[in-house]
Amino acid sequence: MCSRVGSVIEVTPVLQGYYAAPRLKSGRRMGIAVVHDVLGFADPNCRHLVDHWASRGFEALMPDCFEKEAEPPGLPDDDDEAFQKWLANISNEKFRENCLLKVLDCIPILKEQAGFPASQEANLDQLRVEYFAATQLQ
């Protein structure tokens, strides 16, 4: 189990992210953009995943995909109607597209932190599978 090593950073002027770096850095490394679950950006378990990937040698960054959206109003047992309304809002195509854009905003930071020169163009291979998007720096 890894300890909390990351911190909240500015990904863009309007987007925060939780970032963790590996302790040992040598040469070029891979970066991982982590997408939080339904409990949101501030959830300790989601941040633990970012810290975990950093402990395995990856630059890891989790954007706040709920950014301007409300955090979950509580669990269904607290207020099922409010939760279902909120869940429908974050389950639509527009929300998923906005989340993907926030993940893509992470790439320049991950690229820089992973040791790729700022002048070097990233070769981005994107794979979209229903609710999932993966991007690989080469």
Buried (B, 14 or more C-beta within 10 A) or exposed (E): EBEEBBEBEEBBEEBBBBBBBBEEEEEEBBBBBBBBEBBBBBBEEBBBBBBBBBBEBBBBBBBBBBBEBEEBBEEEEEEEEBBEEBEEEBEEEEBBEBBBEBBBBBBBBBBEBBEBEEEEEBEEEEEEEEEEBEBEBE
